[in-house]
Amino acid sequence: MPPPGSHFQKTNMIIANLKFPNNLFLAPMANVTNLAFRMLCKKYGAALTYSEMISANAIVRQGEKSMQRGLTCEDEQPFCIQVFGNSSDTITEAARILEEAYRPAIIDVNMGCPAPTVTKQECGSALLNSPELIHNIISDLTGNISTPVSAKIRVLDSMEKTLKIARTIESAGACAITIHGRTREQMYSGTSSLEYAKRIKKELSIPVIVNGDIKDGISAKHALEYTECDGLMIGRAAIGTPYIFRRISHYLENGEPLETNHCIQQVNDFIEYTKLVGKYNIFSPGNIKAQSKAFTKGVADSRIIRGKLNSAHTIGSIMDVMHGMCDETS
Ligand SMILES: Cc1cc2nc3c(=O)[nH]c(=O)nc-3n(C[C@H](O)[C@H](O)[C@H](O)COP(=O)(O)O)c2cc1C
């Protein structure tokens, strides 16, 4: 039985007639949320997984690498593809190509990326300066593709401006909205405000998903209870720790932490990640090295282990370091 006041939803999370097994979602993260990583998060209970952001321009120009980012498999459903761009025509054309190829449950538009390479092209969080363009993008999409459309935003420097964007997204036909409670200028620093998501949830009728700084059961419970949002999206806390989804859902359901052997869990999950990368044919040495370091998170003496991983130049030597990680710390 969930503790009184719990907002963990085991059965009734619905977006655009899609019923989700719970309300914990994996955030889109460039260079992290490939199919292998998403499948691990799914295994641990992420109800909806998001692709890395995909350039609409690149899809329309038939960019192979960008197309690959939408790669999915039947077991992953429901999953969401996120696109970025600044022209409603190009985004709609890209969305048509992606829906045809991968049949995602939702297509999300990135309105939050603060990276200068993206904002210089007037994409990502730069769109937040143009409510009219946002309206055109969402209404063109909803009018021309059959997949439900959502948007993920950052907040602006005032509540009124942020509410205006949220209302625009809803009135243009989006099925849901995600609010990361930082401004574009904050990048990833400072704290993520919950005030905006709380206020937007009060005003809008579509599901609102709160995102930013949710890292454990306590912060998840607080974010859900304080904002009364429909769902939670988890980003950085899942990097190197896909098991976070099980930990958080356990806490939300039982009101107490889940006891596990963290180090062994991390090694096993990393090994499974490497197998999944092979299975889906998306192996890349750079990614394996980066992920091996990420999976040392929270392990005792992780700096020493990461030092060893830095000097490991073959997949075999990376695997040796990871296999020995728990011996190292015992
Ligand atoms: C490595 C990395 C890559 C990211 N890539 C994307 C992206 O492709 N699309 C997007 O909307 N947000 C992206 N984000 C932002 C996250 O989705 C999320 O909004 C942000 O990290 C705040 O949530 P958190 O505190 O749970 O990490 C990225 C964040 C990180 C750390």
Ligand as a Chemical Component Dictionary entry (heavy atoms), coordinates in Angstrom:
data_LIG
# 
_chem_comp.id                   LIG 
_chem_comp.type                 NON-POLYMER 
_chem_comp.pdbx_formal_charge   0 
_chem_comp.three_letter_code    LIG 
# 
loop_
_chem_comp_atom.comp_id 
_chem_comp_atom.atom_id 
_chem_comp_atom.alt_atom_id 
_chem_comp_atom.type_symbol 
_chem_comp_atom.charge 
_chem_comp_atom.model_Cartn_x 
_chem_comp_atom.model_Cartn_y 
_chem_comp_atom.model_Cartn_z 
_chem_comp_atom.pdbx_ordinal 
LIG C1  C1  C 0 24.188 14.707 -20.661 1  
LIG C2  C2  C 0 22.857 15.398 -20.799 2  
LIG C3  C3  C 0 22.220 15.406 -22.016 3  
LIG C4  C4  C 0 20.972 16.029 -22.163 4  
LIG N1  N1  N 0 20.336 15.981 -23.372 5  
LIG C5  C5  C 0 19.066 16.454 -23.481 6  
LIG C6  C6  C 0 18.318 16.268 -24.671 7  
LIG O1  O1  O 0 18.778 15.651 -25.645 8  
LIG N2  N2  N 0 17.051 16.777 -24.712 9  
LIG C7  C7  C 0 16.493 17.441 -23.643 10 
LIG O2  O2  O 0 15.342 17.872 -23.717 11 
LIG N3  N3  N 0 17.176 17.604 -22.502 12 
LIG C8  C8  C 0 18.432 17.108 -22.391 13 
LIG N4  N4  N 0 19.076 17.203 -21.206 14 
LIG C9  C9  C 0 18.372 17.782 -20.030 15 
LIG C10 C10 C 0 17.667 16.660 -19.244 16 
LIG O3  O3  O 0 16.689 16.029 -20.027 17 
LIG C11 C11 C 0 16.997 17.235 -17.992 18 
LIG O4  O4  O 0 16.023 18.165 -18.375 19 
LIG C12 C12 C 0 17.981 17.948 -17.068 20 
LIG O5  O5  O 0 19.174 17.200 -16.910 21 
LIG C13 C13 C 0 17.362 18.211 -15.688 22 
LIG O6  O6  O 0 16.930 17.013 -15.089 23 
LIG P1  P1  P 0 17.833 16.234 -13.981 24 
LIG O7  O7  O 0 18.113 17.214 -12.873 25 
LIG O8  O8  O 0 16.984 15.072 -13.568 26 
LIG O9  O9  O 0 19.114 15.849 -14.661 27 
LIG C14 C14 C 0 20.340 16.640 -21.045 28 
LIG C15 C15 C 0 21.006 16.629 -19.816 29 
LIG C16 C16 C 0 22.238 16.012 -19.680 30 
LIG C17 C17 C 0 22.904 16.008 -18.336 31 
# 
loop_
_chem_comp_bond.comp_id 
_chem_comp_bond.atom_id_1 
_chem_comp_bond.atom_id_2 
_chem_comp_bond.value_order 
_chem_comp_bond.pdbx_ordinal 
LIG C1  C2  SING 1  
LIG C2  C3  SING 2  
LIG C2  C16 DOUB 3  
LIG C3  C4  DOUB 4  
LIG C4  N1  SING 5  
LIG C4  C14 SING 6  
LIG N1  C5  DOUB 7  
LIG C5  C6  SING 8  
LIG C5  C8  SING 9  
LIG C6  O1  DOUB 10 
LIG C6  N2  SING 11 
LIG N2  C7  SING 12 
LIG C7  O2  DOUB 13 
LIG C7  N3  SING 14 
LIG N3  C8  DOUB 15 
LIG C8  N4  SING 16 
LIG N4  C9  SING 17 
LIG N4  C14 SING 18 
LIG C9  C10 SING 19 
LIG C10 O3  SING 20 
LIG C10 C11 SING 21 
LIG C11 O4  SING 22 
LIG C11 C12 SING 23 
LIG C12 O5  SING 24 
LIG C12 C13 SING 25 
LIG C13 O6  SING 26 
LIG O6  P1  SING 27 
LIG P1  O7  DOUB 28 
LIG P1  O8  SING 29 
LIG P1  O9  SING 30 
LIG C14 C15 DOUB 31 
LIG C15 C16 SING 32 
LIG C16 C17 SING 33 
# 
